């Protein structure tokens, strides 16, 4: 709905420009700002930002800075250019603008905003255009951009713990940490499908040992138990099951009495009677898949 409104506004603006013959598009830069001073140009940029015309805002702010590099609005224009690029889905450009501001004004009272916007831009840079409007599970895709965003927000909190953007950054980091943990579970499930049980075990252990505050720890323990069973290390499997039972007794892989419902037996197969009767032609065993979401 928001995207449709944005497209409508953009189309309406283009139509108005075509009708009035405004020189904002296609004319040279001198015509664009003829007889306008620094303050008027800054107000024009503000109007574009208020109307979500981010492309025009970017152009106006860039021109403002180029024409008045030491003017009274120069630093503010550089800050708002970060937001304008972000609003135009130009996330790489937003990051570059933020880095430039930090480099030029490391002691600026609002430099924390630049660090904050770097985190937002890093988080949003990876999904494609349609992914913004079609629901999808980001944890099943490459999460390198999430790790970068997490690092940017961590840097913000380390440098400016009392920043006005710190509370939101902390909440975003909690969400991203849960996403990174869930990604590890998806990767472990993939390794189970490939028969790489040791690799699956290592992913489960990583979640349990390094992501204790996430909702994926239960699956991490279940993955460890399942992998140990498949690898024939039954004593360690029992240890994992005991911890799982004590902390997450409602996990779907635990039967009554905290017995672990192993998806595979030690030889990697859990055949149904149909599969056995048909010599493996029908109802083949399925690999382990863990996707438990504890209630918060």
Secondary structure, 3 states (H helix, E strand, C coil): CHHHHHHHHHHHHHHHHHHHCCCCCCCCHHHHCCCCCHHHHHHHHHHHHHCCCHHHHHHHHHHHHHHCCCCCCHHHHHHHHHHHHHHCCCHHHHHHHHHHHHHHCCCCCCHHHHHHHHHHHHHHCCCCCHHHCCCCCHHHCCCHHHHHHHHHHHHHHHHCCCCCCHHHHHHHHHHHHHHHHHHHHHHHHHHHHHCCHHHHHHHHHHHHHHCCCCCCHHHHHHHHHHHHHHHCCHHHHHHHHHHHHHHCCCCCCEECCCEECCCCCCCCCCCCHHHHHCCCCCCCCCCCCCCCCCCC
